[in-house]
Structures are given as structure tokens and as C-alpha cells.
Amino acid sequence: MTYHVQYPKSYDPNQKPPLLILFSPGGKGKGILGSFAEAADQAGWVAVGCDGFKNKMDEDLGRSMFEELLPHLEANVDHDPTSLYLGGMSGGAWRAYHYSVWLGRPWQGIAACGGWLGGSEYYDLNYPEKMAIAVINGDSDKNANAGVDKDSGVLEIRSYSIKAFPFSGGHTVGPTEVLLEALTWMESASSN
């Protein structure tokens, strides 16, 4: 498994930054990292784009891959171990939601771009409590926006802070200014 790491320009090894682990629907970690790069840099976060995790792959395979990859990331990417975030686009956001359930860590939040939980078969999962969920959907993304109310209801039961960060567009990652606003809010909301 390969992954791509970006440290912020403001990186100081004495001040451990938050870690954002990202997934794309096509399994291209460099691409999703590139979409978040400027926002993560401005927020002062370390960001990692994971290769090989893609839509329509076997769920058990993806889970076992991440179970192997996560300890490696934790050991080799300098970050604050109490400030872990997941994120992704479309199926990558779906993966972020599910990995927060399947791998117990102090997950602080999820940056979900054009994503959803995946339907009623995923509503009863044991999602961790008190995460900050940034819903980053284009105003023309009919599929992602159709699931927001139901997904929010499922997640609010777990005392989540949920905030929408809409932008003008379709089924794509939001612009840098919207992503930066979302990351800044997530860090603030998860520290309360």
C-alpha cells in the first residue's frame, strides 16, 4: 500500500499537528491529497492521501488494508495522536465514516465531500461519539444532498456536531476556501 504525506509549511516537530487521512473513490491518494493540500496547509494540518482504497472493492479487503496501514501511519507520520480526522470524496467519505467505526481511535471528525453513510444497512453501526462532521456538498449534488437529513439524524444521536459547508457545484471536492473553513470548524468543534 502506498500513501502520500504533506506536512504544513508551518510544521514544528515540537507542536504536533492534527492528522487528516483521506480517501478517494478511485483509489488515488495523490489526487485527493492535492484537492485538500492548500486547505490543510493553511490550517496547519498534516494530510495523508491513501492509494488503493476505491469504490466497489470488497469491504473486508478494504478494512483489512486499513487495519494494516493505520498503525504504520501512526508510527511514521508525525502528528498529535489525540487529533485524528478522516475524510474523502464520495465513496471515500463513505469509507471515512465506516473506518471510524471499524478501527477504534480517538477520531475527532470527518470531512465528507459528496458522501453519505451508504443506506439503511449502515444506520445501526456503532459510530464513535462526539465527532465533528463537516458535510461538504455542491449545491447541485443531488445524490449526496438527498442523504443529508437521514444521515444527520443517525449521527446526531451520537452527540455529533454536524455542519454543512455548501458550495456552488456538483459531485466534486469543494474549493480550498470551503475546505479550509470546514477544517477550521472541525478542529474547533471537536475540542469542545
Buried (B, 14 or more C-beta within 10 A) or exposed (E): EEBBBBBBEEBEEEEBBBBBBBBBBBBBBBBBBBBBBBBBBBBBBBBBBBBBBBBEBEEEEBBEBBEEBBEEBEEEBEBBEEBBBBBBBBBBBBBBBBBBBBBEBEBBBBBBBBBBBBEEEBBEBEBBEBBBBBBBBBEEBEEBBEBBEBBBEBBEEEEBBBBEBBBEBBBBBBBBEBBBBBBBBBBEBBEE
